[in-house]
Amino acid sequence: MDRVIRIASGQGFWGDWLEAPRQQVTGGPIDYLVMDYLAEVTMSILQKQKMRNPQWGYARDLVEVCRMILPDLKERNIKLITNGGGVNPLAARDAIAQVARELGVSGLKIGIVLGDDILDRIDELIDAGYEMRHMETGQPIREIRDRLLSANVYLGAFPIVEALQQGADIVITGRTTDTGLTLAPMIYEFGWQPDDWDKLAAGTVAGHIMECGAQATGGNFLGDWESLDLVNVGFPIVEASPDGTFVVTKHPNTGGAVTRETVAEQLVYEIGDPREYITPDCVADFTTIQLDDLGNDRVRVSGIRGKPATPYYKVSASYADGYIAVGTLTYPAPKALERAKAADRIIRQRLKMLGLEFEEIRTEFVGYNACHGPLAKPIEPNEVMLRIGVRSHDRAAVERFGKEIAPLILTGPPGATGFSGGRPKPTEVVAFFPTLIPKEVISVEVSVEAV
C-alpha cells in the first residue's frame, strides 16, 4: 500500500510541444505517459477529416510522437494513455501498430475504447424520446440535426481501466474526459472502486492539474514568469499514492517551476462551480483541496473530497452555423491608428453601398486594442494591423466581402501594406452544442490487440 506511481503529462492539446513526450519518457522514471489532444472544436475538425478520408479522423501528431518514443516505452515498461484517437481510434491504432512494426518494436498490446461517437445514433436517440437540449439555451438538438458535424460523449476513466486490465500497453480513446486519462491508472493500480468518491475526486483533481501540460509548471504562469527557463520547460508529473494524496513535480534539469502558485493557477482553470466539478466518474469539491509547497519543484495535494457521479454523460456536439471571412492590412506610422480606422470606415461604407448585410462585423486594431478592446489605453503605435471580419449565413455575401480588402491598398488611406495570402475566403462557422444523455443508453466497447 506504500507504492507510488508516477504519471507524466506529455501533451496538453493537439499542437502542443512535440519534444515533451520524449522529454518525459527519457528524463527520469515514470510509469505512465498521458497525452491529451482533444478540445470541443477538435472533434468537428477530425470528423470533417474522416469524411474526406476514412483513414483519418485522429490526431496524426500522435503517430509522429509514437515514432519518437515507442522503443523507449517498450524498454522502460511505460504505458501510454491518450484520447488522440479522436473520431477514429481504430485508424489511430492501425497507424501506431504500423510504426511499431517499422521500428521493430514487438510484443505491444494496443487497446482502444469505442462508443463515445454517437453522431450516427442521433436520429435513433431522438426517435426514442431523448430531446438532448442545449445546456444553456434549452434548444432541442433536433432543431439543428441537419447541420450536425459531430456528437461525442465524454466517457470517463473506467473503460481505460478495463483496457489496462486486459493487458494494454497503449490505450487509445476517442472523447474521454481530460481528467480520466490520469485517473484511470490510479484506479487500475490501486484497486479503487466506482464508489470511492474521495479517491476518485483526488484522481480527478490530479488529472485537471495535468490536462494542460506545462500550464501547471509555469508555461502560462502570470507570476514571476520572467525568471523561469521556458526554453526547456518541464511538463508535470504526478506521484500518486493509494490513499489519494499526490505530489506534483517535474523531471530534474528541466525548466519552468512547480510551486504552490503554478499549481493553484492551473486548478482554477475552467472549473465553473469549484464545489461541484462534474465528471462522468465523480463530482469533485475543489474547495477541499490542500496544497503544501515542499520546495524543489514539489507540491503535495491532499484533503480532496468527492461526491457521487451524476446519471448523465455530457455530450459535446457541433454544427455548421454560417460562414466567416477575415482580412488584414497593416498601416505604418505616422498616424497609423488614424489611417487604420479610416480604412475600417471605408470598407464598412462600401459594403453598405453594395447592399450586403451581415450578422456581425467585427474590427480589431492589432497593436492597439485587439487584446483589451474598449479598455485599451490611448497610444500612438508604430504600426497597426487592421483586422476586420464578417459573419453571415449567406456565403455569397461573405465571399463578396473578401473582395473588398485588397482594393484598399490603392483606394483607401495611404501606406497600406501586409496584404498576403490572397483574398480571404469564406470559412464555415462551427458552433458548440453541449447537452446531456443518460448513461444507460451509451454502449462502450473495449478491445485489446497484440502487435
Secondary structure, DSSP 8 states (H G I E B T S, - for coil): ----EEEEEEESSTT--THHHHHHHHSS--SEEEE----HHHHHHHHHHHHH-TT--S-THHHHHHHHHHHHHHHHT-EEEE-TTTT-HHHHHHHHHHHHHHHT--S-EEEEEE--B-GGGHHHHHHTT---B-TTT--BGGGGGGGEEEEEE-B-SHHHHHHHHTT-SEEEESSB-HHHHHHHHHHHHHT--TT-HHHHHHHHHHHHHHTTGGGGGTTT-SSSGGGS--TTB---EEEE-TTS-EEEE--TT-BS---HHHHHHHHTTT-SSTT-EE-SS-EEEGGG-EEEE-SSS-EEEE--EEE---SEEEEEEEEEEEEEEEEEEEEESSSHHHHHHHHHHHHHHHHHHTT---SEEEEEEETTTTTTGGG------SEEEEEEEEEES-HHHHHHHHTTSTTHHHHSSTT-B---SSS---EEEEEEEEEEEEGGG---EEEEEE-
